[in-house]
Amino acid sequence: MTTALERTPRSALATLHRDLRDQWPEHARKLYDHLFGLYGEDDVLPALAASWVAHQRSANTQRAYARGFKMFEEFAREHGVHPVAVKFVLADTFRLYLQNTATWVRVKGGRRGEMVRAGKPYSEASRANALSSASSFFSYLDKVSDDGVKNPFAAVQRPVLDPDYSPTPGYTEQEWAKLLVTARDHHRVAAYRKRAYALLLMLYTCCLRIDSLLNARFEDLGYDKGHRVLLLEKMKGGGRKKKPIPPVAWDALQDYLDGRTDGWLFCTASGGQLDEPAVWRLCASLAKRAGLPVRGPHGTKGDAVTHALAKKDARPDKVQRWADHKDSRTTQRYNRRKELLDDSPGYGLGADLAGALEHGRD
């Protein structure tokens, strides 16, 4: 007897003249290869999970879900249960596992790629993503299965995320200027110096996500109504958008490109696509050199929105469109985060107390 899960994308692939995997996006193919190495060609899981990832609209969601699903799959496999056979009790235990288990970190001085579980437990955001990924996977199974599949994660409690909290330290405008000067002037290799300077300026002045910028190609540059523009795919919700490039960023970009007319906009020395880990290491290195808190590129867009909203003639609606936020509350959230620090009553109390303590010395 054929089960509902056997009448799914994995078995359907064999009936087609061309393999649908050729059309899958990068993160779906990578997840398929990873699971295929674990489960082989006779198991439905690799094709099911990859089809589910490919079903997601944005590349950012595809990547996040693939990462979260790997965490869930590893947990289920370690407990001797096939992922599609997981029930509520084990699903709820996965929630506790994420809360208490150390994360993987690289072994200092170890072999290349050697990892050990010795890091801090998963953050609330990482736990929420992993649970959301697993839940989305089962919702997808329910859609593609003829007889339906019950979602064991439907009743699992998720971490409560405070929208006004971000673990990433923010930079002031003055600190951004210091970081950019460091990127422009303090690298012994001119090509790397130009790339770092142009990349940071594009991220900051165009209010871009790092994954969106790294997926851009030279062919996406253009001109429209007097503006130099970058045509990008929106990472959330799909669609395309033209981003105007300010002159300071355009000049830095042209200096970096140095006459190049094709390929990835930001590339490696060999012409390959620059990846996020490389940019993270770049930002961390520049921050250390500039004497700033170390962080990756993901706080850049938040800084840009915060600084734009602080301008005297700022229009929140314009900043919202510039930041590609569908909801104005998302844009204002950056202001609230800053106000929670700038407007803290503790500063007033501390100043009065400092005066009293100084007076007590006399």
LUMDRENPA-160953 format. One line per 4 residues: number of its first residue (from 1); their letters; for each residue z, x, y of C-alpha. Coordinates in nm, 2 decimals. Example, Ala and Ser with C-alpha at 12.3 -4.5 7.8 and 13.67 -1.06 7.14 Angstrom:
! LUMDRENPA-160953
1> as> 0.78,1.23,-0.45; 0.71,1.37,-0.11
END
This chain:
! LUMDRENPA-160953
1> mtta> 0.00,0.00,0.00; -0.10,0.13,0.34; 0.19,0.14,0.59; 0.17,0.06,0.96
5> lert> 0.20,0.42,1.06; -0.08,0.53,0.83; -0.31,0.29,1.02; -0.27,0.50,1.33
9> prsa> -0.47,0.77,1.53; -0.42,1.03,1.26; -0.61,0.84,0.99; -0.86,0.71,1.25
13> latl> -0.97,1.07,1.33; -1.12,1.11,0.98; -1.35,0.81,1.03; -1.52,0.94,1.34
17> hrdl> -1.83,1.17,1.36; -1.67,1.38,1.64; -1.30,1.48,1.66; -1.12,1.30,1.94
21> rdqw> -0.90,1.61,1.98; -1.18,1.77,2.18; -1.10,1.52,2.45; -0.72,1.57,2.45
25> peha> -0.56,1.74,2.75; -0.40,2.08,2.72; -0.04,1.97,2.65; -0.15,1.73,2.38
29> rkly> -0.35,2.00,2.20; -0.07,2.24,2.22; 0.18,1.99,2.08; -0.06,1.91,1.80
33> dhlf> -0.10,2.27,1.71; 0.28,2.32,1.72; 0.35,2.02,1.49; 0.06,2.09,1.27
37> glyg> 0.21,2.43,1.19; 0.53,2.25,1.08; 0.41,1.94,0.91; 0.05,2.02,0.79
41> eddv> -0.26,1.81,0.79; -0.13,1.53,0.56; 0.15,1.42,0.79; 0.09,1.16,1.06
45> lpal> 0.32,1.31,1.32; 0.10,1.58,1.48; -0.18,1.33,1.57; 0.06,1.06,1.66
49> aasw> 0.26,1.27,1.90; -0.05,1.44,2.05; -0.22,1.10,2.10; 0.10,0.97,2.27
53> vahq> 0.10,1.27,2.51; -0.27,1.23,2.58; -0.20,0.87,2.66; 0.02,0.97,2.96
57> rsan> -0.16,0.94,3.30; -0.05,1.27,3.47; -0.05,1.63,3.35; 0.31,1.66,3.48
61> tqra> 0.43,1.38,3.26; 0.23,1.51,2.97; 0.40,1.85,2.99; 0.75,1.71,3.05
65> yarg> 0.71,1.46,2.75; 0.57,1.73,2.52; 0.87,1.96,2.61; 1.12,1.68,2.56
69> fkmf> 0.96,1.57,2.23; 0.99,1.93,2.09; 1.36,1.92,2.15; 1.39,1.58,1.97
73> eefa> 1.17,1.69,1.68; 1.37,2.01,1.62; 1.69,1.81,1.62; 1.56,1.55,1.37
77> rehg> 1.41,1.83,1.14; 1.75,2.02,1.14; 1.91,1.70,1.02; 1.66,1.65,0.74
81> vhpv> 1.50,1.33,0.89; 1.13,1.28,0.98; 1.11,1.20,1.35; 0.93,0.87,1.30
85> avkf> 1.21,0.77,1.06; 1.50,0.82,1.30; 1.73,0.52,1.34; 1.98,0.44,1.62
89> vlad> 2.28,0.64,1.48; 2.09,0.96,1.47; 1.92,0.88,1.81; 2.26,0.84,1.97
93> tfrl> 2.38,1.16,1.81; 2.08,1.33,1.97; 2.23,1.23,2.31; 2.56,1.41,2.22
97> ylqn> 2.37,1.71,2.08; 2.20,1.75,2.41; 2.53,1.73,2.60; 2.71,1.99,2.39
101> tatw> 2.45,2.23,2.25; 2.38,2.57,2.41; 2.02,2.62,2.53; 1.78,2.89,2.42
105> vrvk> 1.78,3.22,2.62; 1.60,3.54,2.58; 1.78,3.83,2.40; 1.83,4.11,2.65
109> ggrr> 1.69,4.43,2.50; 1.56,4.23,2.20; 1.22,4.20,2.05; 0.94,4.04,2.25
113> gemv> 1.00,3.66,2.24; 1.34,3.69,2.07; 1.56,3.39,2.16; 1.92,3.29,2.09
117> ragk> 2.12,2.98,2.16; 2.36,3.12,2.42; 2.27,2.95,2.74; 2.45,2.67,2.93
121> pyse> 2.42,2.32,2.78; 2.12,2.11,2.89; 2.14,1.98,3.25; 2.16,1.60,3.31
125> asra> 1.79,1.60,3.42; 1.68,1.78,3.10; 1.89,1.55,2.88; 1.74,1.24,3.06
129> nals> 1.39,1.38,3.01; 1.44,1.45,2.64; 1.58,1.10,2.58; 1.31,0.94,2.79
133> sass> 1.04,1.13,2.60; 1.17,1.02,2.26; 1.20,0.66,2.38; 0.85,0.67,2.52
137> ffsy> 0.72,0.80,2.18; 0.87,0.51,1.99; 0.74,0.26,2.25; 0.39,0.41,2.19
141> ldkv> 0.43,0.38,1.81; 0.52,0.01,1.86; 0.19,-0.03,2.05; -0.04,0.15,1.80
145> sddg> 0.12,0.02,1.48; -0.01,-0.31,1.34; 0.34,-0.42,1.23; 0.55,-0.29,1.52
149> vknp> 0.81,-0.02,1.53; 1.17,-0.07,1.65; 1.27,0.18,1.92; 1.59,0.35,1.81
153> faav> 1.64,0.49,2.17; 1.63,0.15,2.34; 2.01,0.12,2.33; 2.10,0.49,2.38
157> qrpv> 2.28,0.56,2.71; 2.10,0.79,2.95; 2.27,1.03,3.19; 2.33,0.88,3.53
161> ldpd> 2.13,1.09,3.78; 2.24,1.10,4.14; 1.91,1.08,4.35; 2.09,1.26,4.64
165> yspt> 2.17,1.56,4.43; 1.95,1.86,4.36; 2.06,2.18,4.19; 1.79,2.38,4.38
169> pgyt> 1.92,2.55,4.69; 1.73,2.47,5.01; 1.60,2.71,5.27; 1.61,2.66,5.64
173> eqew> 1.29,2.71,5.85; 1.42,3.05,5.96; 1.48,3.15,5.60; 1.12,3.03,5.51
177> akll> 0.99,3.26,5.78; 1.19,3.55,5.64; 1.05,3.48,5.29; 0.69,3.46,5.41
181> vtar> 0.73,3.79,5.60; 0.87,3.95,5.29; 0.57,3.82,5.09; 0.32,3.94,5.35
185> dhhr> 0.46,4.28,5.41; 0.66,4.41,5.12; 0.46,4.47,4.81; 0.30,4.80,4.73
189> vaay> -0.01,4.64,4.58; -0.22,4.47,4.85; -0.39,4.22,4.62; -0.05,4.09,4.49
193> rkra> 0.08,4.08,4.85; -0.21,3.87,4.97; -0.18,3.63,4.67; 0.19,3.58,4.72
197> yall> 0.16,3.52,5.09; -0.13,3.27,5.06; 0.03,3.09,4.77; 0.36,3.03,4.95
201> lmly> 0.18,2.92,5.27; -0.03,2.67,5.07; 0.27,2.53,4.89; 0.47,2.49,5.21
205> tccl> 0.22,2.38,5.47; 0.03,2.15,5.24; 0.34,2.00,5.08; 0.22,2.07,4.73
209> rids> 0.37,2.07,4.38; 0.33,2.41,4.21; 0.15,2.26,3.91; -0.10,2.08,4.13
213> llna> -0.18,2.40,4.32; -0.21,2.61,4.00; -0.46,2.36,3.86; -0.69,2.39,4.17
217> rfed> -1.01,2.58,4.16; -1.22,2.74,4.43; -1.47,2.46,4.39; -1.20,2.21,4.51
221> lgyd> -1.21,2.37,4.86; -1.41,2.17,5.12; -1.46,2.06,5.47; -1.42,1.71,5.61
225> kghr> -1.43,1.59,5.98; -1.33,1.92,6.12; -1.07,2.00,5.86; -1.05,2.26,5.59
229> vlll> -0.93,2.06,5.28; -0.83,2.10,4.92; -0.93,1.82,4.69; -0.66,1.77,4.43
233> ekmk> -0.58,1.55,4.14; -0.25,1.37,4.20; 0.00,1.48,3.94; 0.18,1.14,3.95
237> gggr> -0.01,0.82,3.92; -0.36,0.98,3.89; -0.63,0.97,4.15; -0.76,1.23,4.40
241> kkkp> -0.65,1.33,4.74; -0.78,1.56,5.02; -0.51,1.79,5.16; -0.58,1.94,5.50
245> ippv> -0.51,2.31,5.51; -0.35,2.44,5.84; -0.53,2.74,6.00; -0.24,2.99,5.91
249> awda> -0.27,2.90,5.54; -0.65,2.89,5.55; -0.67,3.24,5.70; -0.42,3.38,5.44
253> lqdy> -0.62,3.21,5.16; -0.95,3.36,5.28; -0.79,3.70,5.30; -0.67,3.66,4.94
257> ldgr> -1.00,3.53,4.81; -1.18,3.82,4.97; -1.53,3.67,4.92; -1.46,3.52,4.58
261> tdgw> -1.65,3.19,4.53; -1.55,3.05,4.19; -1.27,3.03,3.93; -0.91,2.93,3.96
265> lfct> -0.79,2.92,4.32; -0.49,3.14,4.23; -0.56,3.36,3.93; -0.44,3.66,3.74
269> asgg> -0.59,4.01,3.79; -0.83,3.93,3.50; -0.94,3.59,3.65; -0.72,3.37,3.42
273> qlde> -0.52,3.08,3.54; -0.19,3.18,3.71; 0.10,3.01,3.53; 0.43,2.87,3.66
277> pavw> 0.66,3.13,3.49; 0.47,3.40,3.68; 0.52,3.22,4.01; 0.88,3.16,3.93
281> rlca> 0.93,3.54,3.88; 0.74,3.60,4.20; 0.96,3.36,4.40; 1.28,3.50,4.25
285> slak> 1.18,3.86,4.33; 1.08,3.78,4.69; 1.41,3.59,4.74; 1.61,3.88,4.62
289> ragl> 1.42,4.12,4.85; 1.46,3.89,5.14; 1.84,3.84,5.08; 1.80,3.47,5.01
293> pvrg> 1.94,3.25,4.72; 1.72,3.30,4.41; 1.51,3.00,4.31; 1.17,2.91,4.18
297> phgt> 0.88,2.73,4.35; 1.00,2.38,4.28; 1.22,2.35,4.59; 0.93,2.43,4.83
301> kgda> 0.80,2.07,4.86; 1.15,1.94,4.93; 1.20,2.20,5.21; 0.86,2.11,5.36
305> vtha> 0.95,1.74,5.37; 1.30,1.81,5.51; 1.17,2.04,5.79; 0.88,1.80,5.88
309> lakk> 1.13,1.51,5.91; 1.35,1.72,6.14; 1.07,1.77,6.40; 1.12,1.58,6.73
313> darp> 0.80,1.38,6.70; 0.83,1.32,6.33; 0.68,1.00,6.19; 0.85,0.92,5.85
317> dkvq> 0.54,0.72,5.74; 0.31,1.01,5.81; 0.55,1.25,5.63; 0.56,1.01,5.33
321> rwad> 0.18,1.00,5.30; 0.16,1.38,5.34; 0.42,1.42,5.06; 0.23,1.17,4.83
325> hkds> 0.54,0.96,4.80; 0.47,0.60,4.70; 0.82,0.49,4.81; 0.96,0.57,5.16
329> rttq> 1.31,0.60,5.00; 1.19,0.91,4.81; 1.10,1.07,5.14; 1.42,0.98,5.31
333> rynr> 1.62,1.11,5.02; 1.55,1.47,5.14; 1.70,1.38,5.48; 2.01,1.24,5.31
337> rkel> 2.06,1.55,5.10; 2.05,1.76,5.42; 2.28,1.52,5.61; 2.54,1.53,5.33
341> ldds> 2.57,1.90,5.41; 2.51,1.91,5.79; 2.73,1.61,5.87; 3.02,1.69,5.64
345> pgyg> 3.35,1.59,5.81; 3.50,1.90,5.65; 3.35,2.12,5.91; 3.54,1.94,6.18
349> lgad> 3.86,1.96,5.98; 3.81,2.32,5.91; 3.74,2.41,6.27; 4.06,2.24,6.39
353> laga> 4.26,2.40,6.11; 4.12,2.74,6.19; 4.23,2.70,6.55; 4.58,2.59,6.44
357> lehg> 4.61,2.88,6.20; 4.50,3.13,6.46; 4.75,2.98,6.71; 5.02,3.02,6.45
361> rd> 4.97,3.39,6.44; 5.07,3.42,6.81
END
